[in-house]
Amino acid sequence: MGEVVLRDLFREAGLEDRVTVDSAGTTRWEVGNPMDPRAVTELRRRGYDGSAHVARQFEPGWLADTDLVLAADAGHASVLRRWARTRQDAAKVHLLREFDPEAVAAGTLEVDDPWYGDDGDFVRCFTEVEAACHGVVARVAAELAVHDDG
């Protein structure tokens, strides 16, 4: 969901030519599989298209070529940081909800995994993801503006 939402929000912000959005898991379990149909349904209901998404696994070497790596939960963030070859690369890893001020204030920085839940869990997950994605776009846009001015 995060990749789909971020792509659209960066496009709406006019930043799609300056930002690359991609997603990958930390395991091979789902490699090659499409997005969960319940997630696709919730995305479609909210005006997004997740139908083309195919799962793949994150490669540790990608950390050196990225500016920001977002994880849904602390377990995934921990794996990604362990894969980092430098402290600078480890510092690129953040929980997605760190970019949602309400989640930060509430101390709920992990995205609730809807996998074993029902449609309502996917609604909740989407709401969490979208709120955080708005924060990511705002932060990245501000950083790009600073680099443009500097």
N, CA, C and O atoms as a GROMACS GRO file, in nm:
protein
  600
    1MET      N    1   0.082  -0.119   0.000
    1MET     CA    2   0.000   0.000   0.000
    1MET      C    3   0.087   0.126   0.000
    1MET      O    4   0.058   0.223  -0.070
    2GLY      N    5   0.193   0.121   0.080
    2GLY     CA    6   0.278   0.240   0.092
    2GLY      C    7   0.340   0.282  -0.040
    2GLY      O    8   0.343   0.401  -0.070
    3GLU      N    9   0.388   0.187  -0.118
    3GLU     CA   10   0.447   0.223  -0.247
    3GLU      C   11   0.345   0.290  -0.337
    3GLU      O   12   0.374   0.392  -0.399
    4VAL      N   13   0.228   0.233  -0.345
    4VAL     CA   14   0.123   0.287  -0.432
    4VAL      C   15   0.084   0.428  -0.388
    4VAL      O   16   0.075   0.519  -0.471
    5VAL      N   17   0.062   0.445  -0.260
    5VAL     CA   18   0.021   0.576  -0.208
    5VAL      C   19   0.133   0.678  -0.226
    5VAL      O   20   0.108   0.790  -0.271
    6LEU      N   21   0.257   0.641  -0.192
    6LEU     CA   22   0.368   0.736  -0.206
    6LEU      C   23   0.388   0.779  -0.351
    6LEU      O   24   0.409   0.897  -0.377
    7ARG      N   25   0.381   0.685  -0.444
    7ARG     CA   26   0.396   0.722  -0.586
    7ARG      C   27   0.295   0.829  -0.626
    7ARG      O   28   0.330   0.929  -0.688
    8ASP      N   29   0.170   0.806  -0.589
    8ASP     CA   30   0.065   0.902  -0.626
    8ASP      C   31   0.086   1.036  -0.558
    8ASP      O   32   0.070   1.140  -0.620
    9LEU      N   33   0.122   1.034  -0.430
    9LEU     CA   34   0.141   1.160  -0.358
    9LEU      C   35   0.262   1.238  -0.412
    9LEU      O   36   0.256   1.361  -0.422
   10PHE      N   37   0.369   1.169  -0.445
   10PHE     CA   38   0.484   1.239  -0.504
   10PHE      C   39   0.449   1.295  -0.642
   10PHE      O   40   0.496   1.402  -0.679
   11ARG      N   41   0.368   1.222  -0.718
   11ARG     CA   42   0.323   1.272  -0.848
   11ARG      C   43   0.239   1.398  -0.828
   11ARG      O   44   0.258   1.498  -0.897
   12GLU      N   45   0.144   1.392  -0.733
   12GLU     CA   46   0.060   1.509  -0.705
   12GLU      C   47   0.143   1.628  -0.660
   12GLU      O   48   0.106   1.743  -0.687
   13ALA      N   49   0.253   1.603  -0.591
   13ALA     CA   50   0.341   1.711  -0.543
   13ALA      C   51   0.437   1.759  -0.651
   13ALA      O   52   0.515   1.851  -0.627
   14GLY      N   53   0.432   1.697  -0.770
   14GLY     CA   54   0.522   1.736  -0.879
   14GLY      C   55   0.664   1.688  -0.859
   14GLY      O   56   0.757   1.745  -0.916
   15LEU      N   57   0.683   1.584  -0.780
   15LEU     CA   58   0.818   1.537  -0.749
   15LEU      C   59   0.849   1.400  -0.809
   15LEU      O   60   0.954   1.343  -0.779
   16GLU      N   61   0.761   1.348  -0.894
   16GLU     CA   62   0.782   1.212  -0.945
   16GLU      C   63   0.911   1.199  -1.026
   16GLU      O   64   0.964   1.088  -1.037
   17ASP      N   65   0.962   1.308  -1.082
   17ASP     CA   66   1.088   1.302  -1.158
   17ASP      C   67   1.211   1.312  -1.067
   17ASP      O   68   1.323   1.291  -1.113
   18ARG      N   69   1.190   1.344  -0.940
   18ARG     CA   70   1.303   1.362  -0.849
   18ARG      C   71   1.311   1.256  -0.740
   18ARG      O   72   1.411   1.249  -0.668
   19VAL      N   73   1.208   1.174  -0.729
   19VAL     CA   74   1.200   1.075  -0.622
   19VAL      C   75   1.166   0.939  -0.682
   19VAL      O   76   1.074   0.928  -0.763
   20THR      N   77   1.240   0.838  -0.642
   20THR     CA   78   1.210   0.701  -0.682
   20THR      C   79   1.146   0.630  -0.564
   20THR      O   80   1.201   0.629  -0.454
   21VAL      N   81   1.030   0.571  -0.588
   21VAL     CA   82   0.959   0.497  -0.484
   21VAL      C   83   0.957   0.350  -0.525
   21VAL      O   84   0.924   0.317  -0.639
   22ASP      N   85   0.993   0.265  -0.433
   22ASP     CA   86   0.996   0.122  -0.459
   22ASP      C   87   0.962   0.050  -0.330
   22ASP      O   88   0.970   0.109  -0.222
   23SER      N   89   0.925  -0.074  -0.339
   23SER     CA   90   0.899  -0.150  -0.217
   23SER      C   91   0.951  -0.292  -0.233
   23SER      O   92   0.958  -0.347  -0.343
   24ALA      N   93   0.987  -0.348  -0.120
   24ALA     CA   94   1.037  -0.486  -0.117
   24ALA      C   95   1.029  -0.535   0.027
   24ALA      O   96   1.037  -0.457   0.121
   25GLY      N   97   1.012  -0.665   0.041
   25GLY     CA   98   1.006  -0.726   0.173
   25GLY      C   99   1.143  -0.767   0.222
   25GLY      O  100   1.241  -0.762   0.147
   26THR      N  101   1.150  -0.808   0.346
   26THR     CA  102   1.278  -0.852   0.402
   26THR      C  103   1.295  -1.004   0.392
   26THR      O  104   1.399  -1.057   0.431
   27THR      N  105   1.194  -1.072   0.341
   27THR     CA  106   1.203  -1.218   0.322
   27THR      C  107   1.161  -1.252   0.180
   27THR      O  108   1.110  -1.168   0.107
   28ARG      N  109   1.182  -1.377   0.142
   28ARG     CA  110   1.145  -1.423   0.008
   28ARG      C  111   1.004  -1.484   0.005
   28ARG      O  112   0.958  -1.525  -0.102
   29TRP      N  113   0.937  -1.490   0.118
   29TRP     CA  114   0.810  -1.562   0.127
   29TRP      C  115   0.709  -1.525   0.019
   29TRP      O  116   0.643  -1.613  -0.036
   30GLU      N  117   0.696  -1.399  -0.010
   30GLU     CA  118   0.593  -1.354  -0.103
   30GLU      C  119   0.646  -1.315  -0.241
   30GLU      O  120   0.570  -1.266  -0.324
   31VAL      N  121   0.774  -1.335  -0.266
   31VAL     CA  122   0.835  -1.291  -0.393
   31VAL      C  123   0.754  -1.344  -0.511
   31VAL      O  124   0.724  -1.464  -0.520
   32GLY      N  125   0.720  -1.253  -0.601
   32GLY     CA  126   0.647  -1.288  -0.722
   32GLY      C  127   0.496  -1.285  -0.708
   32GLY      O  128   0.424  -1.292  -0.807
   33ASN      N  129   0.448  -1.273  -0.585
   33ASN     CA  130   0.304  -1.271  -0.562
   33ASN      C  131   0.246  -1.131  -0.581
   33ASN      O  132   0.315  -1.032  -0.558
   34PRO      N  133   0.121  -1.124  -0.624
   34PRO     CA  134   0.055  -0.993  -0.630
   34PRO      C  135   0.019  -0.945  -0.490
   34PRO      O  136   0.029  -1.020  -0.393
   35MET      N  137  -0.022  -0.823  -0.480
   35MET     CA  138  -0.066  -0.766  -0.353
   35MET      C  139  -0.191  -0.841  -0.306
   35MET      O  140  -0.271  -0.888  -0.386
   36ASP      N  141  -0.206  -0.851  -0.175
   36ASP     CA  142  -0.324  -0.913  -0.117
   36ASP      C  143  -0.449  -0.848  -0.178
   36ASP      O  144  -0.458  -0.725  -0.181
   37PRO      N  145  -0.544  -0.927  -0.227
   37PRO     CA  146  -0.663  -0.870  -0.290
   37PRO      C  147  -0.740  -0.774  -0.199
   37PRO      O  148  -0.804  -0.680  -0.247
   38ARG      N  149  -0.735  -0.796  -0.068
   38ARG     CA  150  -0.804  -0.706   0.024
   38ARG      C  151  -0.736  -0.569   0.026
   38ARG      O  152  -0.803  -0.467   0.040
   39ALA      N  153  -0.603  -0.567   0.012
   39ALA     CA  154  -0.531  -0.439   0.004
   39ALA      C  155  -0.562  -0.369  -0.127
   39ALA      O  156  -0.583  -0.248  -0.129
   40VAL      N  157  -0.566  -0.445  -0.237
   40VAL     CA  158  -0.600  -0.387  -0.367
   40VAL      C  159  -0.740  -0.326  -0.362
   40VAL      O  160  -0.763  -0.216  -0.414
   41THR      N  161  -0.832  -0.397  -0.300
   41THR     CA  162  -0.970  -0.348  -0.289
   41THR      C  163  -0.976  -0.218  -0.211
   41THR      O  164  -1.044  -0.124  -0.252
   42GLU      N  165  -0.904  -0.212  -0.098
   42GLU     CA  166  -0.907  -0.090  -0.018
   42GLU      C  167  -0.839   0.025  -0.091
   42GLU      O  168  -0.887   0.139  -0.085
   43LEU      N  169  -0.729  -0.002  -0.158
   43LEU     CA  170  -0.665   0.103  -0.238
   43LEU      C  171  -0.760   0.156  -0.345
   43LEU      O  172  -0.773   0.277  -0.362
   44ARG      N  173  -0.824   0.065  -0.416
   44ARG     CA  174  -0.917   0.106  -0.523
   44ARG      C  175  -1.030   0.190  -0.465
   44ARG      O  176  -1.069   0.291  -0.523
   45ARG      N  177  -1.082   0.148  -0.351
   45ARG     CA  178  -1.191   0.222  -0.287
   45ARG      C  179  -1.149   0.365  -0.254
   45ARG      O  180  -1.233   0.455  -0.252
   46ARG      N  181  -1.019   0.386  -0.230
   46ARG     CA  182  -0.968   0.519  -0.196
   46ARG      C  183  -0.909   0.593  -0.315
   46ARG      O  184  -0.854   0.702  -0.299
   47GLY      N  185  -0.921   0.534  -0.435
   47GLY     CA  186  -0.876   0.604  -0.556
   47GLY      C  187  -0.735   0.572  -0.601
   47GLY      O  188  -0.678   0.644  -0.682
   48TYR      N  189  -0.678   0.464  -0.550
   48TYR     CA  190  -0.543   0.423  -0.588
   48TYR      C  191  -0.550   0.289  -0.662
   48TYR      O  192  -0.646   0.214  -0.646
   49ASP      N  193  -0.448   0.261  -0.742
   49ASP     CA  194  -0.444   0.135  -0.818
   49ASP      C  195  -0.323   0.053  -0.776
   49ASP      O  196  -0.209   0.087  -0.809
   50GLY      N  197  -0.348  -0.056  -0.704
   50GLY     CA  198  -0.240  -0.144  -0.660
   50GLY      C  199  -0.236  -0.275  -0.737
   50GLY      O  200  -0.165  -0.367  -0.698
   51SER      N  201  -0.310  -0.283  -0.846
   51SER     CA  202  -0.325  -0.410  -0.917
   51SER      C  203  -0.198  -0.460  -0.984
   51SER      O  204  -0.185  -0.580  -1.008
   52ALA      N  205  -0.104  -0.373  -1.015
   52ALA     CA  206   0.018  -0.415  -1.086
   52ALA      C  207   0.132  -0.454  -0.992
   52ALA      O  208   0.235  -0.501  -1.038
   53HIS      N  209   0.115  -0.435  -0.864
   53HIS     CA  210   0.222  -0.462  -0.768
   53HIS      C  211   0.258  -0.611  -0.763
   53HIS      O  212   0.171  -0.697  -0.761
   54VAL      N  213   0.388  -0.638  -0.762
   54VAL     CA  214   0.439  -0.774  -0.746
   54VAL      C  215   0.547  -0.769  -0.637
   54VAL      O  216   0.636  -0.684  -0.640
   55ALA      N  217   0.538  -0.860  -0.542
   55ALA     CA  218   0.632  -0.861  -0.429
   55ALA      C  219   0.771  -0.904  -0.472
   55ALA      O  220   0.788  -0.988  -0.561
   56ARG      N  221   0.871  -0.844  -0.407
   56ARG     CA  222   1.010  -0.885  -0.426
   56ARG      C  223   1.083  -0.866  -0.295
   56ARG      O  224   1.029  -0.809  -0.200
   57GLN      N  225   1.206  -0.912  -0.291
   57GLN     CA  226   1.284  -0.905  -0.167
   57GLN      C  227   1.386  -0.792  -0.176
   57GLN      O  228   1.448  -0.770  -0.281
   58PHE      N  229   1.402  -0.721  -0.066
   58PHE     CA  230   1.501  -0.614  -0.055
   58PHE      C  231   1.641  -0.675  -0.062
   58PHE      O  232   1.668  -0.779  -0.002
   59GLU      N  233   1.728  -0.609  -0.135
   59GLU     CA  234   1.868  -0.652  -0.145
   59GLU      C  235   1.952  -0.559  -0.057
   59GLU      O  236   1.944  -0.437  -0.074
   60PRO      N  237   2.031  -0.612   0.034
   60PRO     CA  238   2.111  -0.527   0.123
   60PRO      C  239   2.194  -0.422   0.052
   60PRO      O  240   2.213  -0.312   0.105
   61GLY      N  241   2.244  -0.452  -0.066
   61GLY     CA  242   2.326  -0.356  -0.140
   61GLY      C  243   2.250  -0.230  -0.181
   61GLY      O  244   2.312  -0.128  -0.213
   62TRP      N  245   2.119  -0.236  -0.182
   62TRP     CA  246   2.039  -0.118  -0.219
   62TRP      C  247   2.052  -0.005  -0.118
   62TRP      O  248   2.032   0.111  -0.154
   63LEU      N  249   2.086  -0.036   0.006
   63LEU     CA  250   2.094   0.068   0.108
   63LEU      C  251   2.191   0.180   0.070
   63LEU      O  252   2.165   0.297   0.097
   64ALA      N  253   2.301   0.145   0.007
   64ALA     CA  254   2.400   0.245  -0.030
   64ALA      C  255   2.347   0.343  -0.134
   64ALA      O  256   2.394   0.456  -0.143
   65ASP      N  257   2.248   0.300  -0.212
   65ASP     CA  258   2.195   0.383  -0.321
   65ASP      C  259   2.064   0.450  -0.287
   65ASP      O  260   2.000   0.508  -0.375
   66THR      N  261   2.022   0.445  -0.162
   66THR     CA  262   1.896   0.506  -0.123
   66THR      C  263   1.920   0.619  -0.023
   66THR      O  264   2.024   0.625   0.043
   67ASP      N  265   1.823   0.706  -0.014
   67ASP     CA  266   1.828   0.816   0.083
   67ASP      C  267   1.741   0.788   0.204
   67ASP      O  268   1.768   0.837   0.314
   68LEU      N  269   1.636   0.708   0.184
   68LEU     CA  270   1.540   0.683   0.289
   68LEU      C  271   1.481   0.544   0.268
   68LEU      O  272   1.436   0.510   0.158
   69VAL      N  273   1.480   0.463   0.374
   69VAL     CA  274   1.421   0.329   0.369
   69VAL      C  275   1.316   0.325   0.480
   69VAL      O  276   1.346   0.353   0.596
   70LEU      N  277   1.194   0.289   0.442
   70LEU     CA  278   1.082   0.289   0.536
   70LEU      C  279   1.041   0.146   0.568
   70LEU      O  280   1.028   0.062   0.479
   71ALA      N  281   1.021   0.119   0.695
   71ALA     CA  282   0.978  -0.013   0.740
   71ALA      C  283   0.843  -0.002   0.809
   71ALA      O  284   0.812   0.100   0.872
   72ALA      N  285   0.764  -0.107   0.796
   72ALA     CA  286   0.631  -0.107   0.857
   72ALA      C  287   0.637  -0.130   1.008
   72ALA      O  288   0.555  -0.077   1.083
   73ASP      N  289   0.734  -0.210   1.051
   73ASP     CA  290   0.739  -0.240   1.195
   73ASP      C  291   0.883  -0.252   1.241
   73ASP      O  292   0.977  -0.252   1.160
   74ALA      N  293   0.900  -0.261   1.372
   74ALA     CA  294   1.034  -0.263   1.431
   74ALA      C  295   1.114  -0.385   1.388
   74ALA      O  296   1.236  -0.376   1.373
   75GLY      N  297   1.050  -0.498   1.369
   75GLY     CA  298   1.121  -0.618   1.325
   75GLY      C  299   1.185  -0.600   1.189
   75GLY      O  300   1.301  -0.636   1.169
   76HIS      N  301   1.109  -0.545   1.096
   76HIS     CA  302   1.164  -0.521   0.962
   76HIS      C  303   1.274  -0.414   0.967
   76HIS      O  304   1.376  -0.426   0.900
   77ALA      N  305   1.252  -0.310   1.047
   77ALA     CA  306   1.354  -0.205   1.060
   77ALA      C  307   1.484  -0.263   1.115
   77ALA      O  308   1.592  -0.226   1.070
   78SER      N  309   1.473  -0.351   1.211
   78SER     CA  310   1.591  -0.414   1.271
   78SER      C  311   1.668  -0.496   1.167
   78SER      O  312   1.791  -0.488   1.160
   79VAL      N  313   1.597  -0.573   1.088
   79VAL     CA  314   1.661  -0.652   0.981
   79VAL      C  315   1.734  -0.559   0.884
   79VAL      O  316   1.849  -0.583   0.849
   80LEU      N  317   1.667  -0.454   0.841
   80LEU     CA  318   1.727  -0.361   0.745
   80LEU      C  319   1.852  -0.294   0.803
   80LEU      O  320   1.951  -0.277   0.733
   81ARG      N  321   1.846  -0.256   0.929
   81ARG     CA  322   1.964  -0.194   0.991
   81ARG      C  323   2.080  -0.292   1.004
   81ARG      O  324   2.196  -0.253   0.988
   82ARG      N  325   2.049  -0.418   1.032
   82ARG     CA  326   2.156  -0.520   1.039
   82ARG      C  327   2.221  -0.539   0.903
   82ARG      O  328   2.341  -0.568   0.895
   83TRP      N  329   2.146  -0.525   0.797
   83TRP     CA  330   2.201  -0.540   0.663
   83TRP      C  331   2.290  -0.424   0.622
   83TRP      O  332   2.371  -0.437   0.530
   84ALA      N  333   2.276  -0.311   0.689
   84ALA     CA  334   2.353  -0.192   0.653
   84ALA      C  335   2.502  -0.216   0.675
   84ALA      O  336   2.542  -0.275   0.775
   85ARG      N  337   2.581  -0.170   0.580
   85ARG     CA  338   2.727  -0.187   0.590
   85ARG      C  339   2.794  -0.072   0.663
   85ARG      O  340   2.908  -0.083   0.709
   86THR      N  341   2.721   0.041   0.675
   86THR     CA  342   2.777   0.157   0.743
   86THR      C  343   2.672   0.215   0.838
   86THR      O  344   2.553   0.186   0.826
   87ARG      N  345   2.717   0.296   0.932
   87ARG     CA  346   2.623   0.364   1.021
   87ARG      C  347   2.534   0.459   0.943
   87ARG      O  348   2.416   0.477   0.975
   88GLN      N  349   2.590   0.521   0.839
   88GLN     CA  350   2.512   0.613   0.757
   88GLN      C  351   2.397   0.540   0.689
   88GLN      O  352   2.286   0.592   0.681
   89ASP      N  353   2.423   0.419   0.639
   89ASP     CA  354   2.316   0.342   0.575
   89ASP      C  355   2.212   0.297   0.678
   89ASP      O  356   2.093   0.300   0.649
   90ALA      N  357   2.255   0.257   0.795
   90ALA     CA  358   2.161   0.217   0.900
   90ALA      C  359   2.071   0.334   0.940
   90ALA      O  360   1.954   0.314   0.973
   91ALA      N  361   2.126   0.453   0.939
   91ALA     CA  362   2.050   0.572   0.978
   91ALA      C  363   1.943   0.610   0.875
   91ALA      O  364   1.856   0.692   0.905
   92LYS      N  365   1.948   0.552   0.758
   92LYS     CA  366   1.847   0.577   0.654
   92LYS      C  367   1.717   0.504   0.681
   92LYS      O  368   1.614   0.535   0.621
   93VAL      N  369   1.721   0.405   0.770
   93VAL     CA  370   1.605   0.321   0.798
   93VAL      C  371   1.517   0.386   0.905
   93VAL      O  372   1.564   0.420   1.013
   94HIS      N  373   1.390   0.402   0.873
   94HIS     CA  374   1.292   0.462   0.964
   94HIS      C  375   1.162   0.383   0.959
   94HIS      O  376   1.132   0.319   0.859
   95LEU      N  377   1.088   0.390   1.066
   95LEU     CA  378   0.952   0.337   1.064
   95LEU      C  379   0.864   0.435   0.987
   95LEU      O  380   0.875   0.556   1.005
   96LEU      N  381   0.779   0.384   0.902
   96LEU     CA  382   0.692   0.468   0.820
   96LEU      C  383   0.613   0.566   0.905
   96LEU      O  384   0.600   0.684   0.871
   97ARG      N  385   0.559   0.518   1.016
   97ARG     CA  386   0.472   0.604   1.097
   97ARG      C  387   0.547   0.710   1.176
   97ARG      O  388   0.484   0.792   1.243
   98GLU      N  389   0.679   0.710   1.171
   98GLU     CA  390   0.756   0.821   1.230
   98GLU      C  391   0.721   0.952   1.161
   98GLU      O  392   0.748   1.059   1.215
   99PHE      N  393   0.663   0.945   1.044
   99PHE     CA  394   0.631   1.064   0.965
   99PHE      C  395   0.487   1.109   0.984
   99PHE      O  396   0.441   1.201   0.916
  100ASP      N  397   0.415   1.045   1.074
  100ASP     CA  398   0.278   1.083   1.108
  100ASP      C  399   0.279   1.141   1.248
  100ASP      O  400   0.294   1.066   1.345
  101PRO      N  401   0.263   1.273   1.262
  101PRO     CA  402   0.271   1.335   1.395
  101PRO      C  403   0.173   1.276   1.497
  101PRO      O  404   0.205   1.267   1.616
  102GLU      N  405   0.055   1.235   1.452
  102GLU     CA  406  -0.042   1.176   1.545
  102GLU      C  407   0.007   1.040   1.596
  102GLU      O  408  -0.012   1.008   1.714
  103ALA      N  409   0.070   0.961   1.509
  103ALA     CA  410   0.124   0.831   1.551
  103ALA      C  411   0.240   0.852   1.648
  103ALA      O  412   0.253   0.778   1.746
  104VAL      N  413   0.322   0.952   1.622
  104VAL     CA  414   0.434   0.982   1.710
  104VAL      C  415   0.381   1.024   1.848
  104VAL      O  416   0.429   0.976   1.950
  105ALA      N  417   0.283   1.113   1.850
  105ALA     CA  418   0.226   1.159   1.975
  105ALA      C  419   0.163   1.045   2.055
  105ALA      O  420   0.169   1.042   2.178
  106ALA      N  421   0.102   0.951   1.983
  106ALA     CA  422   0.035   0.838   2.049
  106ALA      C  423   0.132   0.725   2.083
  106ALA      O  424   0.098   0.633   2.157
  107GLY      N  425   0.254   0.732   2.028
  107GLY     CA  426   0.352   0.626   2.052
  107GLY      C  427   0.321   0.497   1.978
  107GLY      O  428   0.363   0.390   2.019
  108THR      N  429   0.247   0.509   1.868
  108THR     CA  430   0.210   0.391   1.788
  108THR      C  431   0.280   0.399   1.653
  108THR      O  432   0.219   0.436   1.552
  109LEU      N  433   0.407   0.364   1.652
  109LEU     CA  434   0.488   0.384   1.532
  109LEU      C  435   0.490   0.265   1.436
  109LEU      O  436   0.545   0.276   1.327
  110GLU      N  437   0.430   0.155   1.474
  110GLU     CA  438   0.428   0.041   1.384
  110GLU      C  439   0.294   0.036   1.309
  110GLU      O  440   0.189   0.064   1.366
  111VAL      N  441   0.301  -0.001   1.182
  111VAL     CA  442   0.180  -0.022   1.105
  111VAL      C  443   0.119  -0.154   1.151
  111VAL      O  444   0.188  -0.256   1.159
  112ASP      N  445  -0.010  -0.152   1.181
  112ASP     CA  446  -0.079  -0.274   1.222
  112ASP      C  447  -0.093  -0.366   1.101
  112ASP      O  448  -0.152  -0.327   1.000
  113ASP      N  449  -0.039  -0.486   1.111
  113ASP     CA  450  -0.044  -0.582   1.002
  113ASP      C  451  -0.185  -0.638   0.988
  113ASP      O  452  -0.236  -0.700   1.081
  114PRO      N  453  -0.248  -0.618   0.873
  114PRO     CA  454  -0.386  -0.665   0.856
  114PRO      C  455  -0.399  -0.808   0.806
  114PRO      O  456  -0.510  -0.859   0.793
  115TRP      N  457  -0.288  -0.874   0.778
  115TRP     CA  458  -0.286  -1.003   0.708
  115TRP      C  459  -0.386  -1.104   0.763
  115TRP      O  460  -0.460  -1.165   0.686
  116TYR      N  461  -0.389  -1.123   0.894
  116TYR     CA  462  -0.476  -1.224   0.953
  116TYR      C  463  -0.612  -1.168   0.993
  116TYR      O  464  -0.693  -1.236   1.056
  117GLY      N  465  -0.637  -1.044   0.956
  117GLY     CA  466  -0.762  -0.980   0.996
  117GLY      C  467  -0.868  -0.983   0.887
  117GLY      O  468  -0.863  -1.064   0.794
  118ASP      N  469  -0.963  -0.895   0.903
  118ASP     CA  470  -1.072  -0.885   0.807
  118ASP      C  471  -1.060  -0.755   0.728
  118ASP      O  472  -0.960  -0.684   0.739
  119ASP      N  473  -1.162  -0.724   0.650
  119ASP     CA  474  -1.159  -0.603   0.568
  119ASP      C  475  -1.138  -0.477   0.651
  119ASP      O  476  -1.072  -0.383   0.607
  120GLY      N  477  -1.195  -0.475   0.770
  120GLY     CA  478  -1.177  -0.358   0.858
  120GLY      C  479  -1.032  -0.336   0.897
  120GLY      O  480  -0.990  -0.222   0.917
  121ASP      N  481  -0.957  -0.443   0.908
  121ASP     CA  482  -0.814  -0.429   0.939
  121ASP      C  483  -0.738  -0.366   0.822
  121ASP      O  484  -0.641  -0.293   0.843
  122PHE      N  485  -0.782  -0.393   0.700
  122PHE     CA  486  -0.720  -0.331   0.584
  122PHE      C  487  -0.757  -0.183   0.574
  122PHE      O  488  -0.677  -0.102   0.529
  123VAL      N  489  -0.878  -0.149   0.616
  123VAL     CA  490  -0.918  -0.008   0.621
  123VAL      C  491  -0.827   0.066   0.720
  123VAL      O  492  -0.773   0.172   0.688
  124ARG      N  493  -0.810   0.008   0.840
  124ARG     CA  494  -0.724   0.069   0.942
  124ARG      C  495  -0.581   0.082   0.892
  124ARG      O  496  -0.518   0.187   0.909
  125CYS      N  497  -0.529  -0.024   0.830
  125CYS     CA  498  -0.392  -0.023   0.780
  125CYS      C  499  -0.376   0.088   0.675
  125CYS      O  500  -0.279   0.164   0.679
  126PHE      N  501  -0.470   0.096   0.583
  126PHE     CA  502  -0.462   0.200   0.481
  126PHE      C  503  -0.459   0.338   0.545
  126PHE      O  504  -0.379   0.423   0.506
  127THR      N  505  -0.544   0.360   0.642
  127THR     CA  506  -0.551   0.491   0.710
  127THR      C  507  -0.416   0.526   0.773
  127THR      O  508  -0.369   0.639   0.762
  128GLU      N  509  -0.355   0.428   0.839
  128GLU     CA  510  -0.224   0.450   0.901
  128GLU      C  511  -0.118   0.481   0.794
  128GLU      O  512  -0.039   0.574   0.809
  129VAL      N  513  -0.118   0.402   0.688
  129VAL     CA  514  -0.018   0.418   0.583
  129VAL      C  515  -0.034   0.552   0.512
  129VAL      O  516   0.064   0.623   0.491
  130GLU      N  517  -0.155   0.587   0.476
  130GLU     CA  518  -0.176   0.711   0.402
  130GLU      C  519  -0.135   0.833   0.486
  130GLU      O  520  -0.071   0.925   0.434
  131ALA      N  521  -0.173   0.834   0.612
  131ALA     CA  522  -0.135   0.947   0.698
  131ALA      C  523   0.016   0.963   0.704
  131ALA      O  524   0.068   1.074   0.695
  132ALA      N  525   0.087   0.852   0.720
  132ALA     CA  526   0.233   0.856   0.726
  132ALA      C  527   0.292   0.899   0.592
  132ALA      O  528   0.390   0.974   0.588
  133CYS      N  529   0.234   0.852   0.484
  133CYS     CA  530   0.287   0.887   0.351
  133CYS      C  531   0.277   1.037   0.325
  133CYS      O  532   0.366   1.095   0.263
  134HIS      N  533   0.171   1.100   0.371
  134HIS     CA  534   0.161   1.246   0.358
  134HIS      C  535   0.279   1.312   0.430
  134HIS      O  536   0.336   1.408   0.380
  135GLY      N  537   0.313   1.260   0.546
  135GLY     CA  538   0.428   1.314   0.621
  135GLY      C  539   0.560   1.290   0.550
  135GLY      O  540   0.647   1.377   0.550
  136VAL      N  541   0.575   1.174   0.488
  136VAL     CA  542   0.698   1.144   0.412
  136VAL      C  543   0.713   1.242   0.298
  136VAL      O  544   0.821   1.298   0.277
  137VAL      N  545   0.606   1.264   0.224
  137VAL     CA  546   0.613   1.355   0.109
  137VAL      C  547   0.646   1.497   0.156
  137VAL      O  548   0.727   1.565   0.093
  138ALA      N  549   0.585   1.541   0.264
  138ALA     CA  550   0.615   1.675   0.316
  138ALA      C  551   0.761   1.687   0.356
  138ALA      O  552   0.826   1.787   0.324
  139ARG      N  553   0.814   1.586   0.424
  139ARG     CA  554   0.954   1.589   0.468
  139ARG      C  555   1.048   1.589   0.348
  139ARG      O  556   1.142   1.669   0.342
  140VAL      N  557   1.024   1.500   0.252
  140VAL     CA  558   1.111   1.492   0.135
  140VAL      C  559   1.103   1.621   0.053
  140VAL      O  560   1.206   1.670   0.007
  141ALA      N  561   0.984   1.675   0.036
  141ALA     CA  562   0.969   1.801  -0.038
  141ALA      C  563   1.048   1.913   0.030
  141ALA      O  564   1.113   1.992  -0.038
  142ALA      N  565   1.042   1.919   0.162
  142ALA     CA  566   1.117   2.022   0.235
  142ALA      C  567   1.266   2.002   0.220
  142ALA      O  568   1.340   2.100   0.202
  143GLU      N  569   1.313   1.878   0.226
  143GLU     CA  570   1.456   1.852   0.209
  143GLU      C  571   1.504   1.885   0.069
  143GLU      O  572   1.613   1.939   0.051
  144LEU      N  573   1.423   1.853  -0.030
  144LEU     CA  574   1.460   1.887  -0.167
  144LEU      C  575   1.466   2.038  -0.186
  144LEU      O  576   1.553   2.089  -0.256
  145ALA      N  577   1.374   2.110  -0.124
  145ALA     CA  578   1.373   2.257  -0.133
  145ALA      C  579   1.501   2.314  -0.070
  145ALA      O  580   1.559   2.408  -0.124
  146VAL      N  581   1.544   2.259   0.042
  146VAL     CA  582   1.667   2.306   0.108
  146VAL      C  583   1.786   2.282   0.016
  146VAL      O  584   1.872   2.370   0.001
  147HIS      N  585   1.792   2.164  -0.047
  147HIS     CA  586   1.903   2.134  -0.138
  147HIS      C  587   1.900   2.226  -0.260
  147HIS      O  588   2.006   2.265  -0.311
  148ASP      N  589   1.781   2.260  -0.306
  148ASP     CA  590   1.769   2.348  -0.422
  148ASP      C  591   1.818   2.488  -0.388
  148ASP      O  592   1.877   2.557  -0.472
  149ASP      N  593   1.792   2.531  -0.263
  149ASP     CA  594   1.831   2.665  -0.220
  149ASP      C  595   1.978   2.673  -0.182
  149ASP      O  596   2.039   2.780  -0.185
  150GLY      N  597   2.036   2.559  -0.145
  150GLY     CA  598   2.169   2.559  -0.088
  150GLY      C  599   2.276   2.537  -0.184
  150GLY      O  600   2.393   2.535  -0.146
   0.00000   0.00000   0.00000
